């Protein structure tokens, strides 16, 4: 028995090696390169010059970039709030259904992942354009006489972000809600708690891990999303993801783009730490 412990530990590390190698190559190494580039300069040809400087981070603090960061966080926060408002009831409803129906409903949530993200985005562009399905429906019902500009607006960007990330909110919350013991909710009702009190004091604290995971999975990528803002926003609403992309591919200022990426990583770390705090139960 004494020899099985070390052997089991060695086998566990051996099984973890592929994962550790993947993390080292595709996560740690790129992050380290990004961090190094953030403190470098670039020459006239866009090549990285390995000369230490803080100028890139000073530029990040300029008003124009701070405005873009605040706008990005605002869009991500609105997207997260809307995904939570729509995703929690959906996840709760799915979790309370019988197993056979539950699996079918989960399949419906997963179906969008079977189609290319760009195809789905172009589909929304077709729906929202001036001669698209939504404007045609509004005109046919008499709601408006002329087409409404729906595409290339902040609303279109928000719709695209919510549609893209809603499943990432539903699935983690479903995982927590499905494990919740229904007898705890029934006991709270039996003890005289009203629906709102049960929701705040029982359901929310017990499903908080799923809420926190869903919030993280939606909020962080929504900040850096640039494809939806380019396509559905018409590049009129630059977010931090658009600026980083432009610095690497158009401006060829890799050090400044890396500095913006480092700040983005710090935002991710701050969001992660904040959401890892335990949710206090309601009094």
N, C-alpha and C positions, 0 to 999 in steps of 0.2 A: 504494500500500500504506500510505503514511504517513497518508492521510486515513481509512482504514478503522477505525483504532484509536479515535479520538474518536467517530466515528459509531456504532461498535459499543457503546462505553461509554454513549453517550446513549440508544441503543435499550434497553440493559439496564436503565438507570434508569427509562425510560419503562414497561417491562414490570413493574418492581417497584412502580410507583406505586399500583396498586390494593391490593397487599398492605400497603404502608406506610400507606396511608390507613385500611385496615381496622384495623391495629394501633394507629394513633393514636386512632381513634374508640372502639374497643371494648376496648382493653387499656390504653394509656397514660393516656388521659383519665379512665377510671373509677378507675384506681389513684391518679392525682393527686388526684381528688376525695376518695377514701377517706383519703388521707394528710392532706389539709387538714381534713376533718371530725374526724379523730382528735385534733386539738389544739384543738377548739372545745368550747363548752358547749351546753346545751339549756335552753329555758324550760319553764314549766309545761304549755304546750300541745304540747310535743314538737318545737318549731321549733328549728332550729340557730341558735345565737348565735355570731357570729364574734368570739369573745373568747379569746385564746390561753391555754391551760392544759395542764398535765401531769397533771391529776387522773385523766383516763381511763386513762392508763398505770399510775398508782398503783393504780387499782382492778383492773387486769388482774393485778397482783401479789398480790392478796388470796388467801387460802388456798383459798377455794371455787373460784375460777377457775383457780388453779394445779392443783388436783385434777382439774378437768375437762380441762385441757390435757394433763396426764399420762395420764389415762384415754383421751383421744382418740389420743394418740401410741401408747399401748399397743395399742388396738384396731387402729390402722393397721399397727403393726409385726407383730401376729399375722396380720392379713389378708395382708400382703405375704409373710410367711414361708410361709403355707399356699399362697398363689398360686404362689410360686416352687417349693415342693416338688411341687405338682401340675403346674405349667406347664412346668417345664424338661423332665421326661421326655416330656411330650406334644409339646412343640416339637421336641425331638431326634428323636423317633420320626417325626414328620411330615417333617422335613427329610431323613431318610435313606430315605424311600420314593421309588419311581419317580414321574416328573413327573405322570402322569395321576392316580394315587392321591393324590399330595400335594395336588393342586388340590381333589379331593373332600373330603379331610380338612380343608383350610383353610376350605372352604365350611361344613362342620359347625361349625367354631369361630365363624364369622361369623353363623350363623343366628340366635342370640339377639338380634342387633342389628336384626333385621327386625321384632321385636315391641316394643311400648312397654315402657319400663323399669317403669312402674307395674303393668302387666298381669303382668309376670314376677314382681314382688314380691308381688302379691296371689296369684299361683299358689303361691308358696312358703308364704304364710300359710295357704292351703287345705290344703297338704300337712302342715304342722306343727301345725295346731290340734288340740284334744283329740279331736274326732270326724273327724279328717282321715285321709288315706291312710296316713301313716307309723304313727300309733297303731293304726289298724285292722290293718295288717300285723303289728305287734308283738303285738297281742292274738291274732290268728289263728294265729300261729306258737307261741304259748305263752310268749313271752319275758316278757310282763307280763300281769297280770290286770286292771289298771286303767289308764286313759289316763295318759300321762306329760305333764307340763306342758313342752312344747317351745317353744311360741310365747311371746313376750314375755319372753325370757330372754337373757342374754349370748350363749349358744350360737346362738340364732336370729339375733341381730344379726351374729355372725361368719359364719354360713352365708350370709346375705344379702349381706354385703360381698364374701365370696370369690366367690360366684356372679356378682355384678355386675362384678367387676374381673378375673376370671381371663383372659378373652380379651386384656386389655391387657398381661398378662404373657406369654402364649403368643406373640403375634404379633412383638414385638421380638426375643425369643429365637430364634424361628424364622428371622427375617431374618439373624441372625448365624450360626446353626447351618447354614443352607442354603449359606452362602458358605464354610464351613470345608472345607478340602481334606482329604478322607478319607485321602489318602496320609500326612499328618502323624500321624494316629492309628495307622495301620498301622506307620509307622516307629518310633513309640514302643513298640509291642508287639514289633516285631522286635528292638529294642535291649534287651529284657528287662524293660520296665516292666510292672507289674501293672495290673489295671483301675483300682484306686483311684489309683495314681500317674499313669496316663494322664488320668484324669478331673481330678485336681487340677493337674497340671503342663501339660496340653495343652488339654483341652476348656474348662475354666473360663476361663483367660486369653484364649483366642481367641474365646470367646462373651461375654466381659465387657461389651462395649458394649451388647449386647442385654439382658443381665441388669441393667445399670445403668439403661437406658431403661425396662425393664419395672418395675423397682422404683420409679422416679420416677413413672411413670404410675399405679401402684397406691397407693403410700404417700401421696402428697399429696392426691388427691381423697378417699381413705378417711378422712383426718383431718376433712375438712369435710363429709362426707356427713351429712345430717340426715333424709332421707326414709325410709331403711331403719330408722334408730333409732326414728323416730316410729311406723312401721307395724309392724315386726317386733319392736321392743323395747317397744312400748306406751308410749312416752315415759317409761319408767322409768329409762332409761340415757342421760342427757343428755350429748352430746358437744359439742365446740366449735361445730360447725355449727348445732346446735339453739340454743345460746345466742346466736349471732350473729343467727339468724333471729328469735328472740324479741325481741332488742333493737331490731330494725328494725320489726317488725310489731306486737308486743304492747306492749312497754315504751315504744316510740317514743323511745328514747334512741339516736339515730343516732350521735352522737360516740363513745359507748362501744362501740357495735357496730363502728364504723369502727376504733377502737383494737384491738379483738380481731382484726379483719380484717388490720390492719397486722402484728400479731404472727404471724398465720397466714402472711402473705406472707414474713416473715422466716424462718419454719420451712421454707417451700418453698425459699427461697434457700439456707439451710444444707444442706438435703437435696441440692440440686442441686450445690453446691460439693463436698460430701462424695463424691457418686457420680461426679463428673468426675475424681477422682483416679485415675491409672492403676493397674490391678490388677497387683501384683507377681507375677511367675511363681514358682511353687513351687520350692523348692530341690531 
